[in-house]
Amino acid sequence: MTTLNITSSIHNYKSKVDLKVDSQGILSLEKINPKAWQEIIDKLVGWQWDIEQLDDEGVTPPSEGIVQIAIGLAERLDEEGYVAPSSVVPDGDGGVVFTHRNGDIIKKIHLWDDGSICLSEYESTSLIRRTNLSLI
């Protein structure tokens, strides 16, 4: 297990998250341009400022706390030089999903509404691996 310490301080709202991740998961991602991460972080900060933009009938937007954890996760992965996701979207049930696509390989980091995190890897449409990540 590798531990990633995630700390975020945005608009005087501070959170610290320690994330343990299997070295076969996130750490296998390639290095990339940090500008892509800034776009993701800006999008998440926009949600934080105006969460109502995600409101829709029958859809639960992520809470401020979940968005804050997502921002901290994105900042830490950026600092470590990991690939920025192709997309970041609310899951409709109060969580956030980061998706990275590279050809037929799809990796998803799902931040659930209860703060738990799962890393899933797919080849085409077949699930290859699912790893539960723990927040400390």
C-alpha positions as CSV (number, residue, x, y, z in Angstrom):
1,M,0.0,0.0,0.0
2,T,1.1,3.5,-0.8
3,T,-0.3,6.4,1.2
4,L,-1.2,9.7,-0.5
5,N,-1.8,12.5,2.0
6,I,-4.5,14.8,0.6
7,T,-4.8,18.3,2.0
8,S,-7.0,21.0,0.5
9,S,-7.6,24.6,1.6
10,I,-10.1,26.4,-0.6
11,H,-12.0,29.5,0.7
12,N,-11.1,28.8,4.3
13,Y,-12.6,25.4,4.2
14,K,-9.9,22.9,5.1
15,S,-9.8,19.1,4.8
16,K,-7.1,16.5,5.2
17,V,-7.4,13.1,3.7
18,D,-5.0,10.2,3.7
19,L,-5.6,7.9,0.9
20,K,-4.2,4.4,0.8
21,V,-4.0,2.9,-2.7
22,D,-2.7,-0.4,-4.1
23,S,0.4,0.2,-6.1
24,Q,-1.2,-1.6,-9.1
25,G,-4.0,1.0,-9.3
26,I,-3.6,4.7,-9.5
27,L,0.2,4.6,-9.4
28,S,0.2,2.8,-12.8
29,L,-1.1,6.0,-14.5
30,E,1.2,8.0,-16.7
31,K,2.6,11.4,-16.0
32,I,0.9,14.4,-17.8
33,N,0.6,18.2,-18.2
34,P,-0.7,19.7,-14.9
35,K,-2.9,22.3,-16.9
36,A,-5.4,19.5,-17.4
37,W,-5.7,19.0,-13.6
38,Q,-6.3,22.8,-13.1
39,E,-9.3,22.6,-15.4
40,I,-10.7,19.7,-13.4
41,I,-10.0,21.5,-10.1
42,D,-11.7,24.7,-11.5
43,K,-14.7,22.7,-12.5
44,L,-15.0,21.2,-8.9
45,V,-14.5,24.7,-7.3
46,G,-17.4,25.9,-9.6
47,W,-19.6,23.1,-8.2
48,Q,-18.6,24.2,-4.7
49,W,-19.6,27.8,-5.3
50,D,-22.9,26.9,-7.1
51,I,-24.0,23.3,-6.3
52,E,-27.5,24.2,-7.5
53,Q,-26.2,24.0,-11.1
54,L,-26.1,20.2,-10.6
55,D,-29.7,20.0,-9.3
56,D,-32.0,18.1,-11.5
57,E,-35.2,16.2,-10.8
58,G,-34.4,12.8,-9.2
59,V,-30.7,13.6,-9.0
60,T,-28.8,14.1,-5.8
61,P,-25.8,16.5,-6.2
62,P,-22.6,16.0,-4.2
63,S,-22.5,17.7,-0.9
64,E,-20.0,20.5,-0.2
65,G,-17.9,18.0,1.8
66,I,-17.7,15.5,-1.0
67,V,-16.8,18.2,-3.5
68,Q,-14.1,19.4,-1.1
69,I,-12.7,15.8,-0.8
70,A,-12.8,15.6,-4.6
71,I,-10.8,18.9,-4.9
72,G,-8.2,17.6,-2.4
73,L,-7.9,14.3,-4.3
74,A,-7.5,16.1,-7.6
75,E,-4.9,18.5,-6.1
76,R,-2.8,15.6,-4.6
77,L,-2.9,13.5,-7.8
78,D,-1.8,16.6,-9.7
79,E,1.1,17.2,-7.3
80,E,2.1,13.6,-7.8
81,G,2.1,14.0,-11.6
82,Y,-0.7,11.5,-12.3
83,V,-2.8,11.6,-15.5
84,A,-5.7,14.0,-15.3
85,P,-9.1,12.3,-15.9
86,S,-10.8,12.6,-19.3
87,S,-13.9,13.7,-17.3
88,V,-15.2,14.4,-13.9
89,V,-19.0,14.2,-13.3
90,P,-21.5,13.9,-10.4
91,D,-22.8,10.3,-10.2
92,G,-26.4,11.4,-9.5
93,D,-26.4,9.9,-6.0
94,G,-24.3,12.5,-4.2
95,G,-20.9,11.3,-5.3
96,V,-18.2,12.2,-7.9
97,V,-16.7,10.1,-10.7
98,F,-13.3,10.7,-12.2
99,T,-12.8,8.8,-15.5
100,H,-9.6,8.3,-17.4
101,R,-9.7,6.8,-20.9
102,N,-6.7,5.4,-22.8
103,G,-7.7,3.5,-25.8
104,D,-9.7,0.5,-24.6
105,I,-8.6,0.9,-21.0
106,I,-11.0,2.9,-18.7
107,K,-10.1,3.7,-15.1
108,K,-12.7,5.3,-12.8
109,I,-12.2,6.7,-9.4
110,H,-15.6,6.8,-7.7
111,L,-16.0,9.0,-4.7
112,W,-19.2,7.9,-3.1
113,D,-21.6,10.1,-1.2
114,D,-20.4,8.5,2.1
115,G,-16.8,9.5,1.4
116,S,-15.7,6.0,0.4
117,I,-13.6,5.6,-2.8
118,C,-13.4,2.8,-5.3
119,L,-10.9,2.5,-8.2
120,S,-12.3,0.4,-11.1
121,E,-10.4,-0.6,-14.3
122,Y,-12.1,-1.8,-17.4
123,E,-10.9,-3.2,-20.7
124,S,-13.5,-2.4,-23.3
125,T,-16.6,-3.1,-21.2
126,S,-15.1,-5.9,-19.0
127,L,-14.2,-5.1,-15.4
128,I,-10.5,-6.1,-14.9
129,R,-10.0,-4.9,-11.4
130,R,-11.8,-3.1,-8.6
131,T,-10.0,-1.8,-5.5
132,N,-11.6,-0.1,-2.5
133,L,-9.4,2.8,-1.4
134,S,-9.5,3.8,2.3
135,L,-9.6,7.3,3.7
136,I,-7.9,7.7,7.0
